[in-house]
Amino acid sequence: MDLPALPVRPLQEILDEAVSREEAMEIVFTDQRRVACTGGGALGHPKVYYTIGEKGYAECMYCDRLYVFDPSKAGQVIEGGHGDKPLLG
């Protein structure tokens, strides 16, 4: 079963809605509607799967990684900031 087409939302709009601590967030851009997260690294978390729905993103409930649907940026990652350093701007 194919998922319906999904429009790409502006990243700042997604951040305003989803992110409570921007400095700790990692953003992963994808061209897939279904994603898997393991937390990365040797001390990650159990593998979990998410479906990116109408909101245009999915947030991992373990590590807060944010998967954003944007085919034009697929594969790009924005690492979390440090301290007062914002992700964007």
Residue pairs with C-beta under 8 A, 6 or more apart in sequence:
3 33
3 51
6 33
6 52
6 54
6 56
6 69
7 56
8 56
8 69
8 70
8 71
8 72
9 55
9 56
9 57
11 27
11 68
11 70
11 88
12 88
14 55
14 56
14 57
14 66
14 68
15 22
15 25
15 87
15 88
17 55
18 55
18 57
18 59
18 66
19 25
19 66
21 64
22 81
22 86
22 87
22 88
23 80
23 81
23 82
23 83
23 84
23 85
23 86
23 87
24 64
24 80
24 81
25 64
25 65
25 66
25 80
25 87
26 63
26 64
26 65
26 66
26 77
26 78
26 79
26 80
27 65
27 66
27 68
27 77
27 78
27 87
28 35
28 65
28 66
28 67
28 68
28 76
28 77
29 68
29 69
29 70
29 73
29 74
29 75
29 76
29 77
30 52
30 67
30 68
30 69
30 70
30 74
30 75
31 69
31 70
31 71
31 74
32 52
32 69
32 74
33 51
33 52
33 69
34 49
34 50
34 51
34 52
35 49
35 50
35 52
35 58
35 67
36 47
36 48
36 49
36 50
37 45
37 47
37 48
37 49
37 50
37 60
37 62
37 63
37 65
37 67
38 44
38 45
38 46
38 47
39 45
39 60
39 62
39 63
39 65
40 63
40 65
44 63
45 62
45 63
46 62
48 60
48 61
48 62
50 58
50 59
50 60
50 67
51 58
52 58
52 67
52 68
52 69
56 68
56 69
57 66
57 67
57 68
57 69
58 66
58 67
59 65
59 66
59 67
60 66
60 67
78 87
78 88
80 87
81 87
